[in-house]
């Protein structure tokens, strides 16, 4: 049975009758709506909705997009992503900042048809192994194909939760191929202890400093162990290449699992203000888990560590964790947002 969250006329941004592509709120709302379209596509499939019953098309047709391709997971045949092409009416100007394509990825769906596969991918995400999954390979191939067939076109990546992890991973790989894609990452995963939940600011700050010192010390020790090598570490090389990519990260402090980006970037600035920028520069490129894998001889590149980003924090009241982690908050009008730009150098 259909639920209200999937019905565009009830839950969608129906106020976007004319999209201003220079408006950050409009752009964010479109990206979030197309991610929601992927969720609804999969739920339509699970409910065996026929074309006249399908709820998903309204989510892209209202915004003047066309569905070009569904991205299907080869393990459970679920729809985890989609490629949309913007096709505005002839009488409506497309706008200089409008994307030609949006490639969107959903997050975890806790229904019987998808929960097993999605939770296994969540586990891969926590273990920093998402890049070894077939879902990532399918997503990566789709993004590469669009970028190569339509060179120079404006392509957006968008994802929520697990889907934001896929978008980060594909976006990072495209940067290494010389292609910077505008990326909208909603409630993106940050695989680390949820320090942001600590209420005492002094304790929280002290914990972060201690973790940075330990991580930097382990990094220096690892470098000393491999002294004489002319090659830079994976982390150093990755950060140098990725520093020009500035994805949009949309987080909510009430989402205790995925709000750690708030502290990650703020702590980096605090350490620079304290004159400890060198320590934090080493720490921000590595995680303790990543260094452990390296000690075992496995090269590892933490998915969640990003050099640069535009961090957008929704400080509007959240009714509960489910809302704070949900995608629907990001197209609501009159949000109270705090925006910060972080650039790595």
N, C-alpha and C positions, 0 to 999 in steps of 0.2 A: 504494500500500500504506500502511495506517495505521501511524503511529509512536507510540511510547509517550507522547510529550508530549501527544498529542491525546486519549488515553484517560483519562477522568476517574478511573476506579477505580484507575489506576496513578499518575497524576501530579497529580490534583486534591486539594484540601483535604477529604478524606473525613472528617476529624475534626470538621468543622463540622456536627455532627448537630443541634445546637441553637444558633442564632445569638443572641449577646448584642449587641444594636444599640447598647449603650452602651460596648462594648469596641472601641477603636481597631483592634486587631489583626483582630477579626472583620470590621469594616466595610471595612478595607483589603483583606482576603482576598476578600470578596464582590465588590468593585469589580474587582479584578484578575482574578478568575475569569470575570466576565462579559465582560471584554475578551478573555480567552482564548477564550471561546465564539464571538466574532466571527471570530477567526483560524480556528477549527475549522469554523465555518459555511462559510467560503470554501474551505477545503481539502476539505470534503465535496463542495462544488459542483464543484471541479476534478477530483476523483476519481469524480464521477458516482455518489456513494453514494445508494442508494435509502433510503426512510424507515427500513427495518429495519436498514440498515447505518450510518446516520448516527451520528456520534460526538458531534456538537455538543449535542443536547438534554440529555444528562446533566449538562452544565456549568451549565445554568440550572435544570433540574428538581430536582436535588438540593438546591438553595438556595431552592426554592419560588418560582421566577419563571416567568413565561410569556413566550414570544416574541410580541410584538405586531406588529412590522414589521421586515423586513430593509431596510437602506439600500443601494441599488444604484448603482454608478458608471455614468454614462451613456456613458463612453468605452470601457470594456472589459467592462461588465456584471458586474464583480466585486462581491462583498459586502464593503463596507468598514465597516459599522456596523450596529447593531441597537437597537431599543427593547424593553426588557423591563419587565414589570409584576409587582410583588410580589403573590403570591397564596398566603398561608400557609394551612395547614390550619385548619379552624374551631376545633379544640381548642387551637390555638397562638396566643397573643397576638402581634400584629404588632410591638409595641414602639414607644415614642414616637419613637425616632430612626430607624426603618426608612423607607427611601424608598418612594414609591409607584411611581416609574418610574426606571429607570437607562438612560441613553442612552450606549452604548459604541462606541468607534472603535478599530479595529486599526491596527497599523503596517504597514511594508513587508513584503511576502511575495516572496521572490526565486525564484518559480517562473515558468515561461514564460508562463503565462496572465496574470500580474499584474506582472511585473518592469518592463516598459516603462512602464506607467502609473504605478506606484508611484514609480519612480526619477524620472520627470518631475515628480511632485508634490514629491519630496524637493528637487529643484532649485528649484522654485517657493518652497519653504520657505526655502531658503538665500538666495534673492533677495528675500525678503520679499514674495512675490506670491501666497501661498496663498489670500488672500481673493478673488483674481480667477479662481479655478478653479471648474468646475462641481461638483466634489465638495464643496467648501465650501458652495456654494449649496444643494445637496441637504441637507447636514447642518444648515445654519442653518434651513432651512425646516422640517425635522423637529422641531428643538428648539422653535422658535417655535410650531408647531402644538400640541405637547404642553402647553406652558406656557399657551397661550391657551384650549385646550379644557378643561384641568383647572387653573384658577387656584387658587392656594393649596396645591396638592399639593407634596409634597417630591420634587424631581427631582434626580437625581445625573447629572453628566457624568463619564465615565471614558474615558481613552485612553492608549495606549502609543506612544512614539516619534513617528512621523508622526501617529498617531491622537491623541497628547497635544497636538500642534500644532493639530489640528482642534478639540480640546476647548478649548484656550486661546482660540482665535479665536472660537468660538461663545460661550464663557463671557464674554469681553470685550464682545461685541456685545449679549448679554443684559443685562449690567450697565448699558449705556448706555440700555437700554429700561426700566430700573428693576427688573430681576429678578436676584436673586443666587442662583446655583445652586451647590450643594455640588459641588466638582470634585476628582477624584482623577486626578492627572497622573503617570503612570509613565514614568521616563526621558524627561522632556520636553526638546524641542530647545532649545538655546541657541546662536544663530548668532553666534559670535565666535571669536577665536583661543583655542585650548585652553590658557589660561595655567595652569590648575589642574595641568597635567602637569609644570610646572617644579618640580624637587625642592628647589632652594635657596630657602628662605623669603624671604631678603632680596631676591634677584633677582625673585622672584615679586611681592613687595610693591612693589618699586620700579617694576616694569613696570606694575602696576595704577595706582599713583599717577600715573605719567607719562601713561597713557592717560586717566585722569580729568581731568588738567589740560588736555590737548590737546582732549578732548571739550568740556569746559566753556568753553575759550577759543573754540572754533569756534561754540559755541552763542551766546556773547555777541556774537561778530562777526556772526552771522546776525541776531540781534535788532537790532543797530545798523543793519544794512543795511535792515531793514524798520521802522525807528523811525518813529513817528507812527501806526502801525496800532493801533487800539483793541482788536483781537482778540488773545487769547492764542494761542500756538502749539498745534499739534495735540498735541504731547507734553505740554505743561502741562495742557491741557484733559483729555486722556486720563488722566493720572495723578491729577488731582483727582477724576475720576469713579470711577476704578477702585480707589481706595485702600481702599474698604470691602469689596472682594472678597478673600477669603483662601483661595485654592485650596491643596490639599495637593500638594506637590511631592515625589515619591519618586525619589531619585537614589542612584547607587552610585559611589564614587570610582574603581572599576575600569573604569567606562564612560567612557573618556577623551573621547569625542565629546560626551556630554551631561551631564557632571558639573560644568560651569562655574557652575551656580547656587550651588554651595557657596561659591566665591570671590566671586561677585557680591554676595551678601548680607553675607558676612563683611567684605568690603572696605568696604561702605557703613557698617557699624558702626565699623570701624577709622578711617575718615575722620572720622566724627563724634567719636570719642574724641580724635583729633588736633586737633580744632577746625577742621577743614576741611569741615564739613558743607555749607556753601554750595556749594563746588566740586562735591562729590559729588552734591548735589541736582540740579544742572544735568546732570552726567554720567550719572546713573542714569536720566534721562528720555530720553536720546538715545544713538544709536550713531554712530560715525564714518560708517558706510555710509549711515545714515539722513540725516545732515547733508549728505552728498554729493548724495543725491537731491534734497534741499530746495534745494541750491545750483543745481540744474538746473531748478528750478521745479516739482518733483513733490512733493506732500505725501506723506509716508511715516510710518507708525507701526510701530515695531519690535514684532514679535509677542512676542519673548522677554523684553522688559523689563517686569517686574511690580512694582507698588508694594509689595504685601503678600503674604505667604504663610506657611504652615506648612511648613518644610523638614524632611523626614525622610530621613536619610542611613543607608544600610545599610552598616555597617562590618564586617559579618561577612565572613569570608574568601570570596573568589570564585575559582573554579577557573580561569576564563579570561574574556576579553572577552565572549564569546558569552553566558555566564551573567550577567555583570555588567550587560549590556544587556537581558537577557531579561525577560519578564513573569513567569515561573514563580517567581522568587525572592520575589515580594511576597506569596505566600500560604503560604510556608514557616513552620512553627512555630519559636519560640525564636530569632528573628532578633535580632541586636545592632544596635539602632537608636539614632541620636542625633537628637533632635527639637529644633528651634529655631523660635521664633515671631518673625516680622519684620513690623512695622507701619510704614507710611509716614505721616508727618505733615508 
